[in-house]
Amino acid sequence: MLIRPYDRVEDEASLFDMILQEGGGWSEYLGPSDRHRYATALASSTTYVAREDAVVCGYVRCRGDDGLGVYVHDLLVRRSHRGRHLGRALLDRVRADFGGQPVYVLSDVDAYYEGLGYPRAGSVFRVVDGTGGGG
Ligand SMILES: CC(C)(COP(=O)(O)OP(=O)(O)OC[C@H]1O[C@@H](n2cnc3c(N)ncnc32)[C@H](O)[C@@H]1OP(=O)(O)O)[C@@H](O)C(=O)NCCC(=O)NCCS
């Protein structure tokens, strides 16, 4: 298993296949214009993939805040590869590469992060229910 920075040419198709297989709320990234926007976000964020041969079996996408902290937006492990602590390995890679900075996760699965032993740090509120515009 190799964890390395995301490479759009090598990883995009397999990563989107993983999102397709996951379904549920992740499908929001797959609408025609959403997919294009998300592909851009993957490339402009700090994104790491876990790869086994040519298959992307997990990824983490985050953004730094000019040295003030790092915010993890997405963490996904392919269903077939769960139970091997890949999620933690991906988060460890973020922690290692942003050494010394606080790392925060925007969580949808609190029990998972609590199980990893991370302390809670605030909540997220939706100020505007955006429609995806914004050019
Ligand atoms: C959550 C996720 C990233 C964990 O993947 P993983 O690295 O394969 O994690 P593992 O299956 O190895 O589990 C590690 C530990 O977390 C626990 N865990 C896994 N998923 C969990 C969940 N949804 N809720 C609570 N605990 C969970 C496991 O029981 C395991 O505990 P153990 O060490 O005592 O055995 C993966 O299940 C996933 O991609 N889920 C869908 C997307 C998602 O929910 N992403 C995170 C929200 S932003």
PDBQT file of the ligand as one rigid body, heavy atoms in Angstrom, charges set to zero:
ROOT
HETATM    1  C1  LIG A 201     -14.641   6.021   8.194  1.00  0.00    +0.000 C 
HETATM    2  C2  LIG A 201     -13.630   5.338   7.270  1.00  0.00    +0.000 C 
HETATM    3  C3  LIG A 201     -12.755   6.382   6.591  1.00  0.00    +0.000 C 
HETATM    4  C4  LIG A 201     -12.766   4.392   8.130  1.00  0.00    +0.000 C 
HETATM    5  O1  LIG A 201     -12.083   3.545   7.256  1.00  0.00    +0.000 OA
HETATM    6  P1  LIG A 201     -10.928   2.527   7.707  1.00  0.00    +0.000 P 
HETATM    7  O2  LIG A 201      -9.615   3.151   7.707  1.00  0.00    +0.000 OA
HETATM    8  O3  LIG A 201     -11.066   1.355   6.843  1.00  0.00    +0.000 OA
HETATM    9  O4  LIG A 201     -11.222   2.256   9.209  1.00  0.00    +0.000 OA
HETATM   10  P2  LIG A 201     -11.202   0.817   9.845  1.00  0.00    +0.000 P 
HETATM   11  O5  LIG A 201     -12.306   0.029   9.245  1.00  0.00    +0.000 OA
HETATM   12  O6  LIG A 201      -9.832   0.261   9.735  1.00  0.00    +0.000 OA
HETATM   13  O7  LIG A 201     -11.617   1.129  11.331  1.00  0.00    +0.000 OA
HETATM   14  C5  LIG A 201     -10.725   1.657  12.256  1.00  0.00    +0.000 C 
HETATM   15  C6  LIG A 201     -11.503   1.702  13.536  1.00  0.00    +0.000 C 
HETATM   16  O8  LIG A 201     -12.571   2.648  13.368  1.00  0.00    +0.000 OA
HETATM   17  C7  LIG A 201     -13.818   2.006  13.576  1.00  0.00    +0.000 C 
HETATM   18  N1  LIG A 201     -14.765   2.555  12.612  1.00  0.00    +0.000 N 
HETATM   19  C8  LIG A 201     -14.721   2.438  11.275  1.00  0.00    +0.000 A 
HETATM   20  N2  LIG A 201     -15.752   3.090  10.716  1.00  0.00    +0.000 NA
HETATM   21  C9  LIG A 201     -16.473   3.600  11.742  1.00  0.00    +0.000 A 
HETATM   22  C10 LIG A 201     -17.662   4.361  11.816  1.00  0.00    +0.000 A 
HETATM   23  N3  LIG A 201     -18.338   4.736  10.696  1.00  0.00    +0.000 N 
HETATM   24  N4  LIG A 201     -18.111   4.735  13.031  1.00  0.00    +0.000 NA
HETATM   25  C11 LIG A 201     -17.463   4.348  14.158  1.00  0.00    +0.000 A 
HETATM   26  N5  LIG A 201     -16.321   3.619  14.151  1.00  0.00    +0.000 NA
HETATM   27  C12 LIG A 201     -15.842   3.255  12.952  1.00  0.00    +0.000 A 
HETATM   28  C13 LIG A 201     -13.568   0.529  13.342  1.00  0.00    +0.000 C 
HETATM   29  O9  LIG A 201     -14.487  -0.255  14.067  1.00  0.00    +0.000 OA
HETATM   30  C14 LIG A 201     -12.146   0.361  13.833  1.00  0.00    +0.000 C 
HETATM   31  O10 LIG A 201     -12.112   0.166  15.221  1.00  0.00    +0.000 OA
HETATM   32  P3  LIG A 201     -11.029  -0.816  15.871  1.00  0.00    +0.000 P 
HETATM   33  O11 LIG A 201      -9.682  -0.222  15.626  1.00  0.00    +0.000 OA
HETATM   34  O12 LIG A 201     -11.410  -0.850  17.307  1.00  0.00    +0.000 OA
HETATM   35  O13 LIG A 201     -11.187  -2.127  15.170  1.00  0.00    +0.000 OA
HETATM   36  C15 LIG A 201     -14.348   4.462   6.193  1.00  0.00    +0.000 C 
HETATM   37  O14 LIG A 201     -15.240   3.585   6.843  1.00  0.00    +0.000 OA
HETATM   38  C16 LIG A 201     -15.104   5.272   5.171  1.00  0.00    +0.000 C 
HETATM   39  O15 LIG A 201     -14.523   5.694   4.161  1.00  0.00    +0.000 OA
HETATM   40  N6  LIG A 201     -16.402   5.514   5.401  1.00  0.00    +0.000 N 
HETATM   41  C17 LIG A 201     -17.248   6.269   4.459  1.00  0.00    +0.000 C 
HETATM   42  C18 LIG A 201     -16.849   7.712   4.365  1.00  0.00    +0.000 C 
HETATM   43  C19 LIG A 201     -16.772   8.369   5.711  1.00  0.00    +0.000 C 
HETATM   44  O16 LIG A 201     -17.623   8.136   6.576  1.00  0.00    +0.000 OA
HETATM   45  N7  LIG A 201     -15.742   9.206   5.877  1.00  0.00    +0.000 N 
HETATM   46  C20 LIG A 201     -15.469   9.897   7.133  1.00  0.00    +0.000 C 
HETATM   47  C21 LIG A 201     -16.408  11.011   7.361  1.00  0.00    +0.000 C 
HETATM   48  S1  LIG A 201     -15.776  12.574   6.814  1.00  0.00    +0.000 SA
ENDROOT
TORSDOF 0
